[in-house]
């Protein structure tokens, strides 16, 4: 599995019935990820992205 940042990995893992997948960046092995890990990361990012947008908007209005 390649690192991509999208939710497609979880879908692919589900289709293949796999619970754990290797994460690589090119030839470099980065580690293992589970379906649960991906779900948790998506939940966290859903809270972080709006906060970052609000911060960027406030900075643009201030200066």
C-alpha positions as CSV (number, residue, x, y, z in Angstrom):
1,X,0.0,0.0,0.0
2,X,1.3,3.4,-0.9
3,X,0.9,6.5,1.3
4,X,-1.8,8.8,-0.2
5,X,-3.7,10.5,2.5
6,X,-7.1,9.5,1.2
7,X,-9.7,7.1,2.5
8,X,-9.3,4.7,-0.3
9,X,-6.9,2.5,1.6
10,X,-9.5,1.5,4.1
11,X,-12.0,0.7,1.3
12,X,-9.3,-1.5,-0.5
13,X,-8.4,-3.2,2.7
14,X,-12.1,-4.0,3.3
15,X,-12.6,-5.3,-0.2
16,X,-9.7,-7.7,0.2
17,X,-10.6,-8.7,3.8
18,X,-7.3,-7.4,5.1
19,X,-7.1,-5.9,8.6
20,X,-3.4,-4.7,8.4
21,X,-1.3,-3.3,5.6
22,X,2.2,-2.2,5.1
23,X,2.9,1.5,4.5
24,X,5.7,2.4,2.1
25,X,7.1,5.6,0.7
26,X,8.8,4.4,-2.5
27,X,11.1,1.6,-1.3
28,X,11.2,2.8,2.3
29,X,9.0,0.7,4.7
30,X,7.3,3.2,7.1
31,X,5.3,0.7,9.2
32,X,2.0,-1.1,9.5
33,X,-1.5,0.4,9.6
34,X,-4.8,-1.2,10.6
35,X,-8.3,-0.4,9.4
36,X,-8.9,1.0,12.9
37,X,-5.9,3.3,12.6
38,X,-7.1,4.7,9.4
39,X,-10.6,5.3,10.9
40,X,-9.1,7.1,13.9
41,X,-6.9,9.3,11.7
42,X,-9.9,10.3,9.6
43,X,-11.8,11.3,12.7
44,X,-8.9,13.4,14.1
45,X,-8.4,15.1,10.7
46,X,-12.1,16.0,10.5
47,X,-11.6,18.1,13.6
48,X,-8.2,19.5,12.7
49,X,-9.0,20.8,9.2
50,X,-11.9,23.1,10.2
51,X,-9.8,24.5,13.1
52,X,-6.9,25.2,10.7
53,X,-9.3,26.9,8.2
54,X,-10.7,29.1,10.9
55,X,-7.2,30.1,12.0
56,X,-6.1,30.9,8.5
57,X,-9.3,33.0,7.9
58,X,-8.7,34.9,11.2
59,X,-5.1,35.6,10.3
60,X,-6.2,36.9,6.8
61,X,-8.8,39.2,8.3
62,X,-6.2,40.6,10.9
63,X,-3.5,41.4,8.5
